[in-house]
Amino acid sequence: MEMTVGSAIDDIADLATEYRAMLSGLLDEVANHWKHFERSSTWAEAKPHLDALTHLAHRIAGSAASFGFESVSDAALRLERVLRPMADGSGDSVSASPDLEGLMIALLEAPQTVQDAPCLPNSSLAYARVSAAAERKPLFIVDPDSERASRIASQIAAFDYHSRLFSSVEDALSAVSDTLPCAIVTELEFPSGPMDGAKLASRLGGTIPVIVMTERTDFAARLAVARCGCAAYLPKPIEALDLVNWIDDLTGLKPGADLRIIVLDDDRLVAEHHGAILRAAGMQVEVLTEPTALLQTLERFAPDLVLMDMYMPGCTGIEMARIVRQNRRYLGLPIVFLSVESDLSRQFAALSPGADDFLTKPIRPDHLVQSIRTRAVRARDLRQVMETDSLTGLLSHAHIKNRLMSEQTRVQRTASPLAFALVDLDHFKQVNDRQGHLAGDQVIRSLARLLSSRLRRTDIVGRYGGEEFAIVLPDTGPTEAAAVLDDIRALFKRISHQGNEGEFHVTLSCGLAMFDPEHPGDGQVLTADKALYRAKALGRNRVETAVPGTTHIRHV
């Protein structure tokens, strides 16, 4: 879900307004159950009201501070610490703790004023702001040879970087005052001076990463460039992918899927509050208020982490963690509890059934973002090491097939379209024989990087084997899928590579098949393979689509 920082803050302000209106109703419920609890003469009469009071105290303690009502939250937390042991007791009597009445009065009379404005600290949104701003920034290419600059711009445009061209250092510096680029790629030597490209970095004071391109390989040139503060030194000839990799690393804009987080809390406003904070930090979030909906959402949403409350009516967080861990598919999925529980023994007990971490409510937005991102990224990185191909970083053969099968299961329930494509490099054996295996590996990596930048974050791509790639396009019809794949084909054809015989280009062929419920499983793969074979037979460098329900295959 796309969300700007401004809209996230607006959402949280709206939630705070809604919570303020709801808080008085929650306190009225507390007063009502307290009245009935005091009048109860037996445990059977008292227990329902005691359970309700415990749940309400827990709910208010965990939610009030999130919206700025610190005094109310503190009073509810003190009350819950007394109520919970009573609710968990054997029920021998209905006698209340001597302090209970005082704690109840303290909660009901706590000032309902906001001590802390319910907004997001700047630090919690720094990542979101930087990323959003960087995505809008162009790349500056500075080169006195306009034709050479245009060729470079054309090459990196295939990887979704948009460039502005300048023929002199002064022109580029003037443009920086109006438009801040994500990075600057510059020639080293200019008519105005042999090192003017490198001096561009020193004049910018290190505020923008500068990449120098040059035919010089001597130590003196490298030292001068380093002293000017340039971020990278690329001797010519330059592979387009090498340049793109440097830009990726220096700008942090390498394409990748957003972190996917499920927030489960029976208090809707609290769940939405935490969800809005995580969305503002660039994560995709699914908010749930019913534990019974979690298993189906896990299958559909495929999260990187689950954040859940520990105390929920009907099914506690501990019980929910046990249920999740019963499925081997989710043994490595991080589960983090978020609760007002501050007793360390209870926290450790909560971790033993399968949770990975424990965060205490209320939590500062920046701490929430940092904790969730750190845990989710570590889990995703570990999963990628186990599931991805070492050369390309894409999913391996087995895992791309597993993801295809999962998507097939999903669309059988939703009846949405599912496209699958096999992509194969043309005449790749000749590339290895003539240009060398290192050049061949570079071609494979270039296609992998192109697929990552041109496909949606919801699409799934893997290396199927050798020079063959597999792509799963959920919720995509045949016309749209074919158009996307043909665009990738055309872009890849333009990318230049360097090998034993100098510069060369490679084309690709593609076979596309739609999911047919009558032929699930490998049937879609076999159909795509037939379409790919047809593309090769018809001359390569083309996309062929298998017509659903027939044996016909058509060209895009």
C-alpha positions in Angstrom: 0.0 0.0 0.0 1.4 3.3 -1.0 1.4 6.0 1.7 3.1 9.3 2.0 4.5 10.7 5.2 1.9 13.4 5.2 -1.0 11.0 4.8 0.4 8.8 7.5 0.4 11.7 10.0 -3.1 12.7 8.9 -4.3 9.1 9.5 -2.7 9.0 13.0 -4.3 12.4 13.8 -7.7 11.1 12.7 -7.2 7.9 14.8 -6.3 10.0 17.8 -9.5 12.1 17.4 -11.5 8.9 17.1 -9.8 7.4 20.2 -10.5 10.5 22.3 -14.2 10.1 21.5 -14.1 6.4 22.4 -12.1 6.7 25.6 -14.9 8.1 27.7 -17.1 5.1 26.6 -14.4 2.6 27.7 -14.2 4.3 31.1 -18.0 4.1 31.4 -17.7 0.4 30.7 -15.1 0.1 33.5 -17.4 1.9 35.9 -20.3 -0.3 35.0 -18.5 -3.6 35.5 -16.9 -2.3 38.7 -20.4 -1.5 40.1 -21.6 -5.0 39.3 -18.4 -6.6 40.6 -18.8 -4.8 44.0 -22.4 -6.1 44.2 -21.5 -9.7 43.4 -21.9 -12.1 46.3 -20.5 -15.2 44.6 -17.5 -16.0 42.4 -19.8 -17.1 39.6 -21.4 -13.6 39.6 -18.2 -11.8 40.0 -16.0 -13.6 37.5 -17.5 -12.2 34.2 -17.1 -8.7 35.5 -13.6 -9.3 36.8 -12.6 -10.7 33.3 -14.2 -7.7 31.6 -12.4 -5.3 33.9 -9.1 -7.1 33.3 -9.5 -6.9 29.6 -10.6 -3.2 29.6 -7.7 -2.3 31.9 -5.3 -4.1 29.5 -6.8 -2.4 26.5 -6.7 1.1 27.9 -3.2 0.6 29.3 -1.9 -0.4 25.9 -3.8 2.1 23.8 -4.1 5.4 25.8 -0.4 6.3 25.8 -0.2 5.7 22.0 -2.6 8.6 21.5 -1.0 10.8 24.2 -3.1 10.0 27.3 -0.2 9.1 29.5 -2.0 9.5 32.9 -4.9 7.3 31.8 -2.5 4.6 30.5 -0.4 4.6 33.7 -3.5 4.3 35.9 -4.9 1.4 33.7 -1.6 -0.4 33.8 -1.4 -0.3 37.6 -5.0 -1.5 37.8 -4.3 -4.4 35.4 -1.4 -5.6 37.5 -3.8 -6.1 40.4 -6.7 -7.5 38.4 -4.9 -10.1 36.3 -3.7 -12.3 39.2 -7.3 -12.2 40.6 -8.8 -13.2 37.2 -6.2 -16.0 36.9 -6.9 -17.2 40.5 -8.8 -20.3 41.7 -12.0 -18.3 42.6 -12.1 -19.2 46.3 -13.6 -15.8 47.1 -14.6 -12.6 45.6 -12.7 -10.4 48.1 -10.9 -7.6 46.4 -7.4 -6.3 47.1 -7.4 -3.4 49.5 -5.8 -1.3 46.9 -8.3 -2.2 44.1 -10.9 0.5 44.9 -8.2 3.2 45.0 -6.7 2.1 41.7 -10.2 2.0 40.2 -10.9 5.5 41.3 -7.5 6.7 40.0 -8.3 5.3 36.6 -11.8 6.8 36.4 -10.7 10.2 37.6 -7.4 10.3 35.6 -7.2 13.6 33.6 -8.2 12.9 30.0 -5.7 15.4 28.5 -3.1 14.7 25.9 0.4 15.0 27.3 2.2 14.1 24.1 0.8 15.0 20.7 0.0 11.9 18.7 2.4 12.5 15.8 5.5 10.8 14.4 8.9 12.0 15.5 11.1 13.1 12.6 13.6 10.3 13.3 11.0 7.6 12.8 10.3 8.8 9.3 13.7 9.7 8.1 14.0 6.5 6.0 10.7 7.1 4.3 11.5 10.7 3.5 14.9 9.9 2.1 13.6 7.1 0.0 10.7 9.0 -1.4 12.8 12.0 -2.2 15.5 9.9 -3.8 13.0 8.2 -6.1 12.1 11.5 -7.6 15.7 12.6 -8.2 17.4 12.4 -11.6 20.9 11.2 -12.3 23.3 13.8 -13.7 25.6 12.8 -16.5 28.4 15.2 -17.1 30.5 14.7 -20.3 31.8 17.0 -23.0 30.9 14.4 -25.6 27.2 14.7 -25.9 26.8 11.6 -28.1 28.7 9.5 -25.5 26.6 10.9 -22.7 23.4 10.0 -24.6 24.6 6.4 -25.0 25.2 6.1 -21.3 21.8 7.6 -20.5 20.2 5.2 -22.9 21.9 2.2 -21.3 21.0 3.0 -17.7 17.4 4.1 -18.6 16.7 0.4 -19.1 17.3 0.0 -15.4 14.8 2.7 -14.5 17.3 5.6 -13.9 16.3 8.8 -15.6 19.2 11.2 -16.5 19.9 14.8 -17.2 22.9 15.6 -19.5 25.4 18.4 -19.1 28.5 19.2 -21.2 30.4 21.1 -18.6 31.0 21.0 -14.8 29.8 24.5 -14.4 26.4 23.7 -16.0 26.0 20.7 -13.7 26.9 22.8 -10.6 24.3 25.4 -11.6 21.6 22.8 -12.0 22.4 21.3 -8.6 21.1 24.5 -7.0 17.7 23.9 -8.5 17.5 20.1 -8.7 19.4 17.8 -6.3 20.4 14.6 -8.2 20.6 11.2 -6.7 24.2 10.9 -8.0 26.5 12.4 -10.6 28.4 10.4 -13.3 31.1 12.4 -14.8 34.0 12.2 -17.3 37.3 12.9 -15.6 38.9 15.2 -18.3 37.3 18.3 -19.7 38.6 21.0 -22.0 38.7 23.3 -19.0 41.0 21.0 -17.1 42.3 17.4 -16.9 40.8 16.8 -13.4 37.7 19.0 -13.5 35.4 16.0 -13.3 36.9 14.9 -10.0 36.9 18.4 -8.7 33.2 18.4 -9.0 33.0 16.2 -5.9 35.2 18.5 -3.8 33.1 21.6 -4.9 30.0 19.8 -3.8 31.5 19.0 -0.4 30.6 15.4 -0.4 26.8 16.0 -0.4 26.2 14.1 -3.6 28.0 10.8 -4.6 30.2 11.4 -7.7 31.2 8.5 -10.0 34.2 9.2 -12.3 34.6 7.5 -15.7 38.0 7.7 -17.4 40.4 5.9 -19.7 43.3 6.6 -17.3 44.3 3.7 -15.0 47.5 5.2 -13.5 47.9 5.6 -9.7 48.3 9.4 -9.8 44.8 9.7 -11.4 43.2 7.4 -8.8 44.9 9.3 -6.0 43.7 12.6 -7.3 40.2 11.4 -7.6 40.2 9.9 -4.1 41.5 13.2 -2.6 38.6 15.0 -4.3 36.2 12.8 -2.5 34.7 10.9 -5.4 32.8 7.8 -4.5 33.8 5.5 -7.4 36.4 5.3 -10.2 35.4 3.4 -13.3 38.1 2.7 -16.0 36.8 2.4 -19.5 35.3 0.4 -21.2 32.5 0.4 -18.7 29.8 -2.3 -18.4 26.3 -0.8 -18.1 25.6 -3.2 -15.2 28.8 -2.1 -13.3 27.7 1.5 -13.5 24.1 0.6 -12.4 25.4 -1.4 -9.5 27.5 1.5 -8.3 24.5 3.8 -8.6 22.3 1.3 -6.7 24.8 1.0 -3.9 25.5 4.7 -3.6 21.8 5.8 -3.7 20.2 2.9 -1.9 17.6 2.7 -4.7 18.2 -0.9 -5.8 14.7 -2.3 -6.5 13.4 -4.7 -3.9 10.1 -5.6 -2.4 8.8 -3.6 0.6 8.8 -5.3 3.9 5.4 -7.0 4.5 4.1 -6.8 8.1 0.9 -8.2 9.7 -0.3 -6.3 12.7 -2.8 -8.3 14.9 -4.5 -6.5 17.8 -8.1 -6.8 19.0 -8.1 -3.0 19.5 -8.7 -1.7 16.1 -7.5 1.9 16.7 -4.2 0.6 18.2 -3.7 -1.8 15.3 -4.4 1.0 12.8 -2.1 3.3 14.7 0.9 1.0 14.5 0.0 0.1 11.0 0.1 3.7 9.9 3.5 4.2 11.5 5.0 1.2 9.7 3.4 2.2 6.4 4.9 5.7 6.7 8.3 4.0 7.0 7.9 2.3 3.6 6.4 -1.1 4.7 3.3 -2.8 3.4 1.0 -3.6 6.3 -2.1 -5.8 6.8 -4.1 -4.9 9.9 -6.1 -7.6 11.6 -8.3 -7.5 14.7 -9.5 -11.1 14.7 -7.0 -13.9 15.4 -9.1 -16.3 13.3 -8.2 -14.4 10.2 -4.4 -14.8 10.6 -3.8 -18.1 9.0 -5.6 -17.2 5.8 -3.8 -13.8 5.7 -0.4 -15.5 6.1 -1.1 -17.6 3.0 -2.4 -14.6 1.0 -0.1 -11.8 2.1 3.2 -13.8 2.7 4.5 -11.4 5.4 8.1 -10.9 6.6 7.0 -10.5 10.2 3.9 -10.7 12.4 3.4 -8.1 15.2 0.7 -9.1 17.6 -0.8 -8.3 21.0 -0.2 -10.9 23.7 -3.6 -10.6 25.4 -6.6 -11.0 23.1 -10.0 -12.4 24.0 -10.8 -15.8 22.6 -7.3 -16.6 21.6 -4.2 -15.2 23.2 -1.0 -14.2 21.3 0.8 -17.2 22.9 -1.8 -19.6 21.6 -1.8 -17.9 18.2 2.0 -18.3 18.0 1.6 -22.0 18.7 -0.9 -22.4 15.9 1.3 -20.6 13.4 4.3 -22.8 14.3 2.3 -25.9 13.6 2.9 -25.2 9.9 6.5 -25.9 8.9 6.2 -23.2 6.2 6.1 -20.6 9.0 8.8 -22.0 11.3 11.1 -19.2 10.3 8.6 -16.4 10.3 9.4 -13.8 13.0 6.6 -13.2 15.5 6.9 -10.2 17.8 4.6 -9.6 20.7 3.6 -6.0 21.5 1.9 -5.7 24.9 1.8 -3.7 28.2 3.2 -6.8 30.0 6.3 -5.7 31.9 6.9 -8.8 34.0 10.1 -10.4 32.7 9.0 -13.9 33.7 5.8 -13.5 31.7 7.7 -12.1 28.7 10.1 -15.0 28.7 7.2 -17.4 29.0 5.6 -15.8 26.0 8.7 -16.3 23.9 9.0 -20.0 24.6 6.0 -21.2 22.4 7.5 -19.6 19.3 7.7 -15.8 19.5 11.0 -14.1 18.6 10.8 -10.8 20.5 8.8 -8.8 23.0 8.1 -5.0 22.7 6.3 -3.1 25.5 3.4 -0.7 24.9 3.4 2.2 24.6 6.4 2.3 22.2 7.8 5.3 20.5 7.2 5.3 16.7 10.9 5.4 15.8 11.6 2.5 18.2 8.8 0.5 16.7 10.0 1.1 13.1 13.6 0.3 14.0 12.8 -2.9 15.9 10.4 -4.2 13.3 12.7 -3.3 10.3 15.8 -4.9 12.0 14.1 -8.1 12.8 12.2 -8.4 9.4 15.3 -7.5 7.3 17.4 -10.1 9.1 14.9 -12.8 8.6 14.4 -11.8 4.9 18.2 -11.8 4.3 18.6 -15.2 5.9 15.7 -16.6 3.8 17.2 -15.1 0.6 20.6 -16.8 1.4 18.7 -20.2 1.5 16.3 -19.5 -1.3 18.2 -17.5 -4.0 20.6 -18.2 -6.8 24.1 -17.0 -5.9 24.9 -15.4 -9.3 21.7 -13.3 -9.7 20.2 -13.0 -6.3 16.9 -14.2 -7.7 14.9 -17.1 -6.4 16.3 -20.6 -7.2 14.5 -23.1 -9.4 12.9 -25.0 -6.6 11.6 -21.8 -4.8 10.3 -20.1 -7.9 8.2 -23.3 -8.6 7.0 -23.3 -5.0 5.9 -19.7 -5.3 4.1 -20.5 -8.6 2.2 -23.4 -6.9 1.2 -21.1 -4.0 -0.1 -18.5 -6.4 -2.0 -21.2 -8.3 -3.7 -22.2 -5.0 -4.6 -18.6 -4.3 -6.1 -17.8 -7.7 -8.2 -21.0 -7.6 -10.0 -19.4 -4.7 -10.1 -15.8 -6.0 -10.6 -16.6 -9.8 -8.1 -13.8 -10.6 -5.7 -14.2 -13.6 -2.2 -15.6 -13.2 0.5 -15.3 -15.8 3.7 -17.3 -16.0 6.6 -16.8 -18.3 9.8 -18.5 -19.2 12.6 -16.3 -20.6 15.7 -17.6 -22.3 18.7 -15.8 -23.6 19.3 -16.3 -27.4 22.4 -18.0 -28.7 23.9 -18.0 -25.2 26.4 -20.8 -25.9 27.9 -18.5 -28.6 28.2 -15.7 -26.1 30.2 -18.0 -23.7 32.3 -19.4 -26.6 33.2 -16.1 -28.2 33.0 -13.5 -25.5 34.1 -15.6 -22.5 32.3 -17.1 -19.5 32.9 -14.0 -17.4 31.0 -12.0 -20.0 28.3 -14.6 -20.1 27.8 -14.3 -16.3 27.6 -10.5 -16.7 24.9 -10.9 -19.3 22.9 -13.2 -16.9 23.3 -10.6 -14.1 22.2 -7.8 -16.4 19.0 -9.6 -17.3 18.4 -10.4 -13.6 18.8 -6.7 -12.7 16.6 -5.6 -15.5 13.8 -7.9 -14.5 14.0 -6.7 -10.9 13.7 -3.1 -12.0 11.0 -3.5 -14.6 8.6 -5.9 -12.8 6.2 -5.0 -10.1 7.1 -5.6 -6.4 4.3 -8.1 -6.3 5.7 -10.1 -9.3 8.0 -13.1 -8.6 11.1 -13.8 -10.6 13.7 -16.5 -10.4 16.5 -18.1 -12.3 15.1 -21.3 -13.6 18.4 -22.8 -14.7 21.4 -21.8 -16.8 20.3 -18.9 -19.0 16.6 -19.4 -18.4 14.4 -17.3 -16.1 10.9 -17.8 -14.7 8.4 -15.0 -14.0 5.1 -15.2 -12.0 2.8 -12.3 -12.6 -0.2 -12.4 -10.2 -3.5 -10.7 -11.1 -2.3 -10.1 -14.7 -4.1 -10.9 -17.9 -2.4 -12.2 -21.1 -2.5 -8.9 -22.9 -0.9 -6.9 -20.1 1.6 -9.6 -19.3 2.7 -9.9 -22.9 3.1 -6.1 -23.2 5.3 -6.0 -20.0 7.5 -8.9 -21.3 7.9 -7.4 -24.7 9.0 -4.1 -23.2 11.6 -6.0 -21.2 12.7 -7.8 -24.4 13.1 -4.5 -26.2 15.0 -2.9 -23.4 17.4 -5.8 -23.0 18.3 -5.8 -26.7 19.6 -2.3 -26.3 22.0 -3.0 -23.4 25.6 -3.3 -24.4 28.0 -5.8 -22.9 31.8 -6.1 -23.0 33.6 -9.3 -23.9 36.7 -10.8 -25.5 35.7 -9.3 -28.9 34.6 -6.0 -27.5 31.1 -4.6 -27.3 28.2 -6.9 -28.1 24.4 -7.2 -27.6 22.2 -10.2 -26.7 18.5 -10.8 -27.3 16.0 -13.0 -25.4 12.9 -15.1 -26.2 9.9 -15.6 -24.0 7.0 -18.0 -23.7 3.9 -16.9 -21.8 1.1 -19.1 -20.4 -2.0 -18.3 -18.3 -3.2 -20.5 -15.5 -5.8 -23.0 -16.5 -7.7 -24.6 -13.5 -8.1 -27.7 -15.7 -4.4 -28.1 -15.8 -2.9 -27.0 -12.5 0.7 -27.6 -11.2 3.3 -28.2 -13.9 0.7 -27.8 -16.7 1.3 -24.0 -16.8 5.0 -24.5 -16.9 4.8 -27.0 -19.7 2.5 -24.6 -21.7 4.9 -21.7 -21.2 7.8 -24.0 -22.3 5.9 -24.8 -25.5 5.4 -21.1 -26.2 9.1 -20.5 -25.6 10.0 -23.2 -28.0 7.7 -21.6 -30.6 9.5 -18.2 -30.1 12.8 -19.9 -30.7 11.6 -21.7 -33.8 10.2 -18.4 -35.3 13.5 -16.6 -35.1 14.1 -15.7 -31.5 13.9 -12.2 -30.0 10.2 -12.4 -29.5 7.4 -13.1 -27.0 4.9 -15.9 -27.8 1.7 -16.4 -25.8 -0.2 -19.7 -25.4 -3.9 -19.1 -26.0 -5.9 -20.4 -23.0 -8.0 -23.5 -23.6 -6.3 -24.3 -26.9 -3.1 -25.6 -28.3 -2.6 -22.4 -30.3 0.3 -19.9 -29.6 0.3 -16.3 -30.8 2.9 -13.6 -31.2 2.6 -10.4 -29.2 
